[in-house]
Amino acid sequence: MKATGIVRRIDELGRVVIPKEIRRTLRIREGDPLELFTDRDELMLKKYSPIASVERFAEGTAKSLNEQSGYLSAICDTDAVLAACGQGKKQLVGKTVSEAMTKLMSTRGNYLANLAEGGDMMPVVAEGDFSPTAQVIVPVVANGDCLGAVALFSVEEGAVMDASALKLARLTADIIANQFE
């Protein structure tokens, strides 16, 4: 664990303010759920991710989606790529999602783009050089909350994804969302 040198006092209602710099660094926003852990005299806060709690399910889902679509598939929570399957998965798994992906998830919008048709490729991860030529991104929404996203990618020259890829990603996002309703 890394010491920050920041000390905060608990107020009369038992609240502690998490400094803005730490919230920004850890991508904690107002309303985000936090999970509490204790170990002897230590208290640890961790950003709660419902999808991460079913990580094995996410891995199996990414594998099935890859097999059915033939595209690189990825399952993300609101912060990182949790699971991926297909050519190029090592460039995604465990990486922080880009600000553009975070914004898309917050608007709960779907995204379909093909470079061959002049579409703009949304950056998927914050760091790295992953460059798809076609992509479909669908948010996972359960009980009104965006939990993450399902994405399909192609890195092949001239690849074009169509409405059937979007429908498959939507179906997968609905199946994941149903695990939390």
C-alpha angles and dihedrals in degrees: 000000000000121000116225099189089230117129123193130182125227113242126224091273093053095255128143124194115229106216117251093240091056093045090051094047093048093040093238112162133186110285095021112140117240126201119219124218129180132198116177103301096350129097119197127191119203128183106251118234116184091195091053088056088065096042095144089052089050091051092050091046092051090050093050092046090051092050093048098043103031088225132112104268130201137186116203136183117210092280112032147009104267101182138005137174130194139041109337098021092131089065090060114031113102094004122129113253117246124257088249090057091047090052092048091051092049090054090045090225128150120234128206121172136162121193090205089062094046096264123153115245112226113225106248104192129033095230132028135050103271106153116179122190094209132019144179120193124184124178122233106230123184125171090351094304124111107231098177140293145278115223138185122197139183124197095184118116112258095009116161124195118200141191092288091063089049091051092049091050090047091051091050092048090051092050091051092046091052089062088068103041 
